Amino acid sequence: MIDLTLLLKRESEEPLYTQLYQYIKKEIMNGKLPAQTRLPSIRSLSAHLHISRNTVDLAYQQLLAEGYVLSKPRSGLYVMDLQLDTLPSSPHVRKQGSEDHALAHPSIQYNFRYGDVDAEHFPLATWRKLSNLSLQQNHQALFSYGDPLGEPGLRMEIAKYLHGSRGVNCSPDQIMIGAGIQYLLAVLSGLLKPDNRSIAMEEPGYDGARTIFQHHGLQLRPIPLETDGLHIQQLYESQSRIAYITPSHQFPYGMVMPLHKRMQLLKWAADQNGIIIEDDYDSEFRYVGKPIPSLQSLDSHQRTVYLGTFSKCLLPSIRIAYMVLPKHLLELHNKHNYRLYDQTVSRFHQNTLELFMRNGHWEAHIRKMRKVYRHKQSTLISTIQQLMGSNVTVIGQDAGLHILLRVHNGMHEQQLIATAEKEGTQVYPVLPFWAQQAQAEQSMVQIGFGGLSMEDIQKGVHSLHRAWFGESER
Ligand SMILES: Cc1ncc(COP(=O)(O)O)c(C=O)c1O
């Protein structure tokens, strides 16, 4: 089932239901919601957009009355076939397609490594079945290289998903698939380097991206964070024309950039003729508040490159990520022969993922994992609060698969890690995320919870409590 993501203007004189109705109508007319698409249920759309069921119901009733959708008993509302193909001017969606410290320390029992995901809920049987199916489908195609940008069918599924879940506006041919966000950032750095000498980045920020930019000869301009994300004035002052940011879940601090700041950032990009690189690495896991549309979806000047990955919600080992290029960068990509870079992801896995998405397993998996991780995160935080209370500060709990913990016991980062390790628990440093490490916070650790069971999360926190506050526990 699709999701619909739009920005409803509560202060507008136009009622919310009319705004929703107008949006869906437009999406049907421009082909983004093709015939036979099932609209989300009233319950799920009202929960997704944080509006009342009544509002959704009114919008749906209007669409029904005007013949844009039809109701199938016990099934839901479906987009009508309006024969849009016969209208000459309708712009359709194109139809084509750590370090592994714990290994070295076998005494580690509870590993709060960021990057691990929940293995128990991975739909292995379904994946196996679809892998087999994809092998049977088209032998000939599986024995050759494939499209350098990625399989058209998978890019089509990703375009649909991104539009529904993050409001991203793109055609499948703007999407490039690659073996991880880092690989795609390397390609992007190559594209941007001839016209740019520097890149602005959040400070602290994702070290995995920073290293790529440095390796490509881009000078770093670290931009400090405010409580709601990047300091825009300092971004202007940096004089860089490219900014790499994680607006929907700042890495590692975890703040979510509010709408007004997103608009300021887009204005910066339009003013500077600049490029925003939006890394939306874990947007599936937002636990508080309503979804904020991606920067890409708010950008009317084609200044945003949008990136996402299947590493968090599916599996990191699958190595599939995607990048949405604005048209002018796609042209540059063609012009400079980047199509000669062969695709880095196996066609087998691409085809399996396409089937997984097309048959509804992806949406179902996201819904399930959101519940699983929400539960794990609240267990982690409530156990921390219960045991350590005001002796610690939890940072970044609105979204994602990790938190930061500021510990008020006088120990610095390495002591916090070493004492935890003696108790059999691994936590991780935050220092590497700072480009200017002298300015880093000193008494903080990173705690990832994705890969641990609920029971191990609780036991792990008890062990951290013993390590840091020396309380004996019965
Ligand atoms: C901010 C951020 N972007 C990207 C990634 C990695 O994505 P991928 O596995 O697709 O390279 C990570 C992984 O930890 C991350 O923290």
The ligand as an SDF file (V2000), in Angstrom:
LIG
                    3D

 16 16  0  0  0  0  0  0  0  0999 V2000
   24.3660    9.4000    8.3330 C   0  0  0  0  0  0  0  0  0  0  0  0
   24.5860    8.0790    7.6410 C   0  0  0  0  0  0  0  0  0  0  0  0
   24.5190    8.0170    6.3050 N   0  0  0  0  0  0  0  0  0  0  0  0
   24.7420    6.8620    5.6480 C   0  0  0  0  0  0  0  0  0  0  0  0
   25.0520    5.6990    6.3320 C   0  0  0  0  0  0  0  0  0  0  0  0
   25.4050    4.4260    5.6110 C   0  0  0  0  0  0  0  0  0  0  0  0
   24.5410    4.0240    4.6290 O   0  0  0  0  0  0  0  0  0  0  0  0
   25.0500    2.8290    3.6920 P   0  0  0  0  0  0  0  0  0  0  0  0
   25.0990    1.5580    4.4980 O   0  0  0  0  0  0  0  0  0  0  0  0
   24.0290    2.7940    2.6100 O   0  0  0  0  0  0  0  0  0  0  0  0
   26.4100    3.2060    3.1450 O   0  0  0  0  0  0  0  0  0  0  0  0
   25.1480    5.7240    7.7140 C   0  0  0  0  0  0  0  0  0  0  0  0
   25.5110    4.4880    8.4310 C   0  0  0  0  0  0  0  0  0  0  0  0
   25.7270    4.4030    9.5730 O   0  0  0  0  0  0  0  0  0  0  0  0
   24.9130    6.9450    8.3800 C   0  0  0  0  0  0  0  0  0  0  0  0
   25.0180    7.0170    9.7360 O   0  0  0  0  0  0  0  0  0  0  0  0
  1  2  1  0
  2  3  1  0
  2 15  2  0
  3  4  2  0
  4  5  1  0
  5  6  1  0
  5 12  2  0
  6  7  1  0
  7  8  1  0
  8  9  2  0
  8 10  1  0
  8 11  1  0
 12 13  1  0
 12 15  1  0
 13 14  2  0
 15 16  1  0
M  END
$$$$
